[in-house]
Amino acid sequence: MTSISIVFFLLGATILWGGFMVTLAITIKNERKTN
């Protein structure tokens, strides 16, 4: 049970980090295009 929950936690954290990085990259690109 513990190992499964750890795996799910790492998987969720990776997905959240990936989404955050993609959003940040898109925001930077949009700012550069505007300027």
mmCIF file of the N, C-alpha and C atoms, coordinates in Angstrom:
data_MODEL
# 
_entry.id   MODEL 
# 
loop_
_atom_site.group_PDB 
_atom_site.id 
_atom_site.type_symbol 
_atom_site.label_atom_id 
_atom_site.label_alt_id 
_atom_site.label_comp_id 
_atom_site.label_asym_id 
_atom_site.label_entity_id 
_atom_site.label_seq_id 
_atom_site.pdbx_PDB_ins_code 
_atom_site.Cartn_x 
_atom_site.Cartn_y 
_atom_site.Cartn_z 
_atom_site.occupancy 
_atom_site.B_iso_or_equiv 
_atom_site.pdbx_formal_charge 
_atom_site.auth_seq_id 
_atom_site.auth_comp_id 
_atom_site.auth_asym_id 
_atom_site.auth_atom_id 
_atom_site.pdbx_PDB_model_num 
ATOM 1   N N  . MET A 1 1  ? 0.841 -1.199 0.000   1.00 0.00 ? 1  MET A N  1 
ATOM 2   C CA . MET A 1 1  ? 0.000 0.000  0.000   1.00 0.00 ? 1  MET A CA 1 
ATOM 3   C C  . MET A 1 1  ? 0.881 1.255  0.000   1.00 0.00 ? 1  MET A C  1 
ATOM 4   N N  . THR A 1 2  ? 1.921 1.259  0.837   1.00 0.00 ? 2  THR A N  1 
ATOM 5   C CA . THR A 1 2  ? 2.768 2.455  0.944   1.00 0.00 ? 2  THR A CA 1 
ATOM 6   C C  . THR A 1 2  ? 3.521 2.712  -0.350  1.00 0.00 ? 2  THR A C  1 
ATOM 7   N N  . SER A 1 3  ? 4.101 1.651  -0.930  1.00 0.00 ? 3  SER A N  1 
ATOM 8   C CA . SER A 1 3  ? 4.880 1.826  -2.162  1.00 0.00 ? 3  SER A CA 1 
ATOM 9   C C  . SER A 1 3  ? 3.989 2.330  -3.293  1.00 0.00 ? 3  SER A C  1 
ATOM 10  N N  . ILE A 1 4  ? 2.755 1.826  -3.358  1.00 0.00 ? 4  ILE A N  1 
ATOM 11  C CA . ILE A 1 4  ? 1.830 2.257  -4.418  1.00 0.00 ? 4  ILE A CA 1 
ATOM 12  C C  . ILE A 1 4  ? 1.500 3.738  -4.245  1.00 0.00 ? 4  ILE A C  1 
ATOM 13  N N  . SER A 1 5  ? 1.235 4.158  -3.013  1.00 0.00 ? 5  SER A N  1 
ATOM 14  C CA . SER A 1 5  ? 0.892 5.567  -2.785  1.00 0.00 ? 5  SER A CA 1 
ATOM 15  C C  . SER A 1 5  ? 2.080 6.464  -3.111  1.00 0.00 ? 5  SER A C  1 
ATOM 16  N N  . ILE A 1 6  ? 3.310 6.000  -2.815  1.00 0.00 ? 6  ILE A N  1 
ATOM 17  C CA . ILE A 1 6  ? 4.509 6.786  -3.136  1.00 0.00 ? 6  ILE A CA 1 
ATOM 18  C C  . ILE A 1 6  ? 4.635 6.933  -4.647  1.00 0.00 ? 6  ILE A C  1 
ATOM 19  N N  . VAL A 1 7  ? 4.407 5.843  -5.380  1.00 0.00 ? 7  VAL A N  1 
ATOM 20  C CA . VAL A 1 7  ? 4.508 5.891  -6.844  1.00 0.00 ? 7  VAL A CA 1 
ATOM 21  C C  . VAL A 1 7  ? 3.483 6.877  -7.396  1.00 0.00 ? 7  VAL A C  1 
ATOM 22  N N  . PHE A 1 8  ? 2.242 6.813  -6.891  1.00 0.00 ? 8  PHE A N  1 
ATOM 23  C CA . PHE A 1 8  ? 1.207 7.732  -7.374  1.00 0.00 ? 8  PHE A CA 1 
ATOM 24  C C  . PHE A 1 8  ? 1.574 9.172  -7.038  1.00 0.00 ? 8  PHE A C  1 
ATOM 25  N N  . PHE A 1 9  ? 2.155 9.393  -5.844  1.00 0.00 ? 9  PHE A N  1 
ATOM 26  C CA . PHE A 1 9  ? 2.549 10.751 -5.449  1.00 0.00 ? 9  PHE A CA 1 
ATOM 27  C C  . PHE A 1 9  ? 3.623 11.290 -6.387  1.00 0.00 ? 9  PHE A C  1 
ATOM 28  N N  . LEU A 1 10 ? 4.639 10.459 -6.686  1.00 0.00 ? 10 LEU A N  1 
ATOM 29  C CA . LEU A 1 10 ? 5.707 10.895 -7.591  1.00 0.00 ? 10 LEU A CA 1 
ATOM 30  C C  . LEU A 1 10 ? 5.148 11.163 -8.980  1.00 0.00 ? 10 LEU A C  1 
ATOM 31  N N  . LEU A 1 11 ? 4.248 10.292 -9.443  1.00 0.00 ? 11 LEU A N  1 
ATOM 32  C CA . LEU A 1 11 ? 3.655 10.463 -10.771 1.00 0.00 ? 11 LEU A CA 1 
ATOM 33  C C  . LEU A 1 11 ? 2.867 11.773 -10.827 1.00 0.00 ? 11 LEU A C  1 
ATOM 34  N N  . GLY A 1 12 ? 2.052 12.029 -9.816  1.00 0.00 ? 12 GLY A N  1 
ATOM 35  C CA . GLY A 1 12 ? 1.267 13.265 -9.784  1.00 0.00 ? 12 GLY A CA 1 
ATOM 36  C C  . GLY A 1 12 ? 2.165 14.492 -9.712  1.00 0.00 ? 12 GLY A C  1 
ATOM 37  N N  . ALA A 1 13 ? 3.229 14.424 -8.898  1.00 0.00 ? 13 ALA A N  1 
ATOM 38  C CA . ALA A 1 13 ? 4.145 15.560 -8.783  1.00 0.00 ? 13 ALA A CA 1 
ATOM 39  C C  . ALA A 1 13 ? 4.827 15.835 -10.117 1.00 0.00 ? 13 ALA A C  1 
ATOM 40  N N  . THR A 1 14 ? 5.222 14.776 -10.824 1.00 0.00 ? 14 THR A N  1 
ATOM 41  C CA . THR A 1 14 ? 5.875 14.945 -12.124 1.00 0.00 ? 14 THR A CA 1 
ATOM 42  C C  . THR A 1 14 ? 4.928 15.601 -13.119 1.00 0.00 ? 14 THR A C  1 
ATOM 43  N N  . ILE A 1 15 ? 3.668 15.158 -13.138 1.00 0.00 ? 15 ILE A N  1 
ATOM 44  C CA . ILE A 1 15 ? 2.682 15.732 -14.064 1.00 0.00 ? 15 ILE A CA 1 
ATOM 45  C C  . ILE A 1 15 ? 2.444 17.203 -13.719 1.00 0.00 ? 15 ILE A C  1 
ATOM 46  N N  . LEU A 1 16 ? 2.317 17.508 -12.419 1.00 0.00 ? 16 LEU A N  1 
ATOM 47  C CA . LEU A 1 16 ? 2.084 18.895 -12.016 1.00 0.00 ? 16 LEU A CA 1 
ATOM 48  C C  . LEU A 1 16 ? 3.285 19.761 -12.385 1.00 0.00 ? 16 LEU A C  1 
ATOM 49  N N  . TRP A 1 17 ? 4.512 19.273 -12.150 1.00 0.00 ? 17 TRP A N  1 
ATOM 50  C CA . TRP A 1 17 ? 5.719 20.026 -12.505 1.00 0.00 ? 17 TRP A CA 1 
ATOM 51  C C  . TRP A 1 17 ? 5.766 20.249 -14.004 1.00 0.00 ? 17 TRP A C  1 
ATOM 52  N N  . GLY A 1 18 ? 5.442 19.199 -14.779 1.00 0.00 ? 18 GLY A N  1 
ATOM 53  C CA . GLY A 1 18 ? 5.467 19.319 -16.242 1.00 0.00 ? 18 GLY A CA 1 
ATOM 54  C C  . GLY A 1 18 ? 4.484 20.377 -16.713 1.00 0.00 ? 18 GLY A C  1 
ATOM 55  N N  . GLY A 1 19 ? 3.274 20.340 -16.179 1.00 0.00 ? 19 GLY A N  1 
ATOM 56  C CA . GLY A 1 19 ? 2.272 21.331 -16.564 1.00 0.00 ? 19 GLY A CA 1 
ATOM 57  C C  . GLY A 1 19 ? 2.709 22.741 -16.183 1.00 0.00 ? 19 GLY A C  1 
ATOM 58  N N  . PHE A 1 20 ? 3.322 22.876 -14.998 1.00 0.00 ? 20 PHE A N  1 
ATOM 59  C CA . PHE A 1 20 ? 3.794 24.190 -14.548 1.00 0.00 ? 20 PHE A CA 1 
ATOM 60  C C  . PHE A 1 20 ? 4.884 24.722 -15.470 1.00 0.00 ? 20 PHE A C  1 
ATOM 61  N N  . MET A 1 21 ? 5.832 23.855 -15.837 1.00 0.00 ? 21 MET A N  1 
ATOM 62  C CA . MET A 1 21 ? 6.930 24.276 -16.713 1.00 0.00 ? 21 MET A CA 1 
ATOM 63  C C  . MET A 1 21 ? 6.401 24.664 -18.088 1.00 0.00 ? 21 MET A C  1 
ATOM 64  N N  . VAL A 1 22 ? 5.442 23.890 -18.621 1.00 0.00 ? 22 VAL A N  1 
ATOM 65  C CA . VAL A 1 22 ? 4.868 24.205 -19.943 1.00 0.00 ? 22 VAL A CA 1 
ATOM 66  C C  . VAL A 1 22 ? 4.156 25.553 -19.887 1.00 0.00 ? 22 VAL A C  1 
ATOM 67  N N  . THR A 1 23 ? 3.371 25.777 -18.826 1.00 0.00 ? 23 THR A N  1 
ATOM 68  C CA . THR A 1 23 ? 2.661 27.054 -18.690 1.00 0.00 ? 23 THR A CA 1 
ATOM 69  C C  . THR A 1 23 ? 3.654 28.206 -18.603 1.00 0.00 ? 23 THR A C  1 
ATOM 70  N N  . LEU A 1 24 ? 4.732 28.007 -17.836 1.00 0.00 ? 24 LEU A N  1 
ATOM 71  C CA . LEU A 1 24 ? 5.752 29.048 -17.692 1.00 0.00 ? 24 LEU A CA 1 
ATOM 72  C C  . LEU A 1 24 ? 6.408 29.336 -19.034 1.00 0.00 ? 24 LEU A C  1 
ATOM 73  N N  . ALA A 1 25 ? 6.741 28.295 -19.791 1.00 0.00 ? 25 ALA A N  1 
ATOM 74  C CA . ALA A 1 25 ? 7.385 28.473 -21.097 1.00 0.00 ? 25 ALA A CA 1 
ATOM 75  C C  . ALA A 1 25 ? 6.461 29.221 -22.051 1.00 0.00 ? 25 ALA A C  1 
ATOM 76  N N  . ILE A 1 26 ? 5.170 28.872 -22.056 1.00 0.00 ? 26 ILE A N  1 
ATOM 77  C CA . ILE A 1 26 ? 4.210 29.545 -22.944 1.00 0.00 ? 26 ILE A CA 1 
ATOM 78  C C  . ILE A 1 26 ? 4.093 31.016 -22.548 1.00 0.00 ? 26 ILE A C  1 
ATOM 79  N N  . THR A 1 27 ? 4.054 31.290 -21.249 1.00 0.00 ? 27 THR A N  1 
ATOM 80  C CA . THR A 1 27 ? 3.942 32.675 -20.783 1.00 0.00 ? 27 THR A CA 1 
ATOM 81  C C  . THR A 1 27 ? 5.152 33.483 -21.229 1.00 0.00 ? 27 THR A C  1 
ATOM 82  N N  . ILE A 1 28 ? 6.358 32.918 -21.093 1.00 0.00 ? 28 ILE A N  1 
ATOM 83  C CA . ILE A 1 28 ? 7.579 33.618 -21.511 1.00 0.00 ? 28 ILE A CA 1 
ATOM 84  C C  . ILE A 1 28 ? 7.546 33.873 -23.014 1.00 0.00 ? 28 ILE A C  1 
ATOM 85  N N  . LYS A 1 29 ? 7.130 32.882 -23.790 1.00 0.00 ? 29 LYS A N  1 
ATOM 86  C CA . LYS A 1 29 ? 7.069 33.051 -25.247 1.00 0.00 ? 29 LYS A CA 1 
ATOM 87  C C  . LYS A 1 29 ? 6.081 34.152 -25.610 1.00 0.00 ? 29 LYS A C  1 
ATOM 88  N N  . ASN A 1 30 ? 4.913 34.175 -24.950 1.00 0.00 ? 30 ASN A N  1 
ATOM 89  C CA . ASN A 1 30 ? 3.913 35.207 -25.243 1.00 0.00 ? 30 ASN A CA 1 
ATOM 90  C C  . ASN A 1 30 ? 4.450 36.589 -24.881 1.00 0.00 ? 30 ASN A C  1 
ATOM 91  N N  . GLU A 1 31 ? 5.179 36.699 -23.760 1.00 0.00 ? 31 GLU A N  1 
ATOM 92  C CA . GLU A 1 31 ? 5.734 37.990 -23.359 1.00 0.00 ? 31 GLU A CA 1 
ATOM 93  C C  . GLU A 1 31 ? 6.773 38.453 -24.376 1.00 0.00 ? 31 GLU A C  1 
ATOM 94  N N  . ARG A 1 32 ? 7.600 37.547 -24.864 1.00 0.00 ? 32 ARG A N  1 
ATOM 95  C CA . ARG A 1 32 ? 8.612 37.911 -25.852 1.00 0.00 ? 32 ARG A CA 1 
ATOM 96  C C  . ARG A 1 32 ? 7.955 38.348 -27.155 1.00 0.00 ? 32 ARG A C  1 
ATOM 97  N N  . LYS A 1 33 ? 6.875 37.674 -27.556 1.00 0.00 ? 33 LYS A N  1 
ATOM 98  C CA . LYS A 1 33 ? 6.177 38.045 -28.797 1.00 0.00 ? 33 LYS A CA 1 
ATOM 99  C C  . LYS A 1 33 ? 5.563 39.438 -28.651 1.00 0.00 ? 33 LYS A C  1 
ATOM 100 N N  . THR A 1 34 ? 4.962 39.712 -27.495 1.00 0.00 ? 34 THR A N  1 
ATOM 101 C CA . THR A 1 34 ? 4.325 41.014 -27.278 1.00 0.00 ? 34 THR A CA 1 
ATOM 102 C C  . THR A 1 34 ? 5.370 42.122 -27.308 1.00 0.00 ? 34 THR A C  1 
ATOM 103 N N  . ASN A 1 35 ? 6.493 41.890 -26.636 1.00 0.00 ? 35 ASN A N  1 
ATOM 104 C CA . ASN A 1 35 ? 7.542 42.912 -26.609 1.00 0.00 ? 35 ASN A CA 1 
ATOM 105 C C  . ASN A 1 35 ? 8.329 42.899 -27.908 1.00 0.00 ? 35 ASN A C  1 
# 
